[in-house]
Amino acid sequence: MTSSVIERSEHVQLQVGYSLRFAHYTTAVSNQFSGEPPEFPVVSVKSGQVYEKRLIIKYINDNGKEPTTDEPLSLDDLVDLKTSPKTVKPRPPTLTSIPSLLSVFQNEWDSLMLETFTLKQQYQQVRQELSHALYQHDAACRVIARLVKERDSAREALVNVQAHLGVAPSADAAVPEQDATMEVDAEAGGLPADVVEKMTQTSTELSKGRKKRKPPTEGYTSSDSIKEFSQVSSIPSLHASRPPGISSLDLDHTRGLVLTGGNDKHVLIYNRDEDKTVATLKGHTKKVNAVAWRGRTDGDHDVALSAGADKTVRIWAPSEKGHSLAHSIQCHTGEVTGVTVHPSLDYFASASHDSTWAFHDIETGKTYVQKSDPESQSGYTSVQFHPDGMILGTGMESVVRIWDVKGQQNIATFPSHTGKVRAMAFSENG
């Protein structure tokens, strides 16, 4: 047993000696496969040959034998050689002299310049394609804008033709965002009989009540008191700042609501008690010129009217969410400058730059009559009902005209102003 241990020890020492010897001379030993010094050398314990580890492992896996002696060889028969320093791969023949190095550097530089030139060409091509795409996008946007403008003009012309022919506009001719279209019924004979009866009844009742009222003998506010008035509150940002400006206003004293129209195309309802905007009514495509409450005191909400430079009059009715568009009236061909509610609270009138005023139904949005003024060239700038509702006043450039509403006849003209009449009011005594 002792002799067997001694023999194994001598065998291990012999193998270690071989390993040290191969490690010492590994830089001078060439790989049997590649002919170059191995990077990770291993030695075969059977033949003593030195191999590159990755090459001999692949060869053994494929053939299972020694490459030089064809003897059976396994991975266990390989011994790794630890070299110090590590074997350095020799330089290729092209890098062994200064001229060859210069030639290699020149080739690399040429390749780099060629690649840079190619990248610049691709960059210029991409820039050109991007510029072309942006130009096409801009052209498409311009074409779309022109087509939308032509479409709106065609719809507007169609509505005007239908208004003159007395035909209700179809749903296809309606402007988008409208919940209901106006109905035109301009009768040759004037107002319907039931409308005239309602106006007469209202005028009779109001006239009797006004005649019975006696003017107060005291309680009037003096001019000195008015001079002492001061501002008690201010709302800094009710409408958008671009474009700025509140163009019209009306008050609902019963509910403490303020109705305003602005240059930002919006109609706002402001609650004075809560000090906040409770509704923003969107629909006009241009500035709002006039607004008005219907004037009813019953219920939680009242109907609102608005007229804009987009040639439309809109009726905003109470809904679950506050107010929504009930009717859009498009009987005018010019900018609508004013609206006024009839004392019956069932009808209202509108005036426009097209030198016409029209009489409408609030509930249905129906236009009963539309009266033109051939003597007016600049159009109407304001409109107001008499307290009894039987006559109507219209303002224009330096002139005020009084109209008989039932007969649509001009009964008086007051050419006393030197500019546009933008507002008017009748006294309580008529």
Buried (B, 14 or more C-beta within 10 A) or exposed (E): EEEEEEEEEEEEEEEEEBBEEBBEEBBEBEBBBEEEBBBBBBBBBBBEBBBBBEBBBEBBEEEEBBBEEEEEBEEEBBBEBEBEEEBEEEEEEEEEEEEBEEEEEEEEEEEEEEEEEEEEEEEEEEEEEEEEEEEEEEEEEEEEEEEEEEEBEEBBEBBBEBBEEEEEBEEEBBBEEBBBBBBBBBEEEBBBEEBBEBBBEBBEEBBEEEEEEEEEEEEEEEEEEEEEEEEEEEBEEBBEEEEEEBBBBBEBEEBEBBBBBBBBBBBBBBBBEEEEBEBEBEBBBEBBBBBBBBBBEEEEBBBBBBBBBBBBBBBBBBEEEEBBBBBBBBBBBBBBBBBBBBBBBBBBBBBBBBBBBBBBBBEBBBBBBBBEBEEBEEBBBBBBBBBBBBBBBBBBBBBBBBBEBBEBEBEEEBEEEEEBBEEBEBEEEE
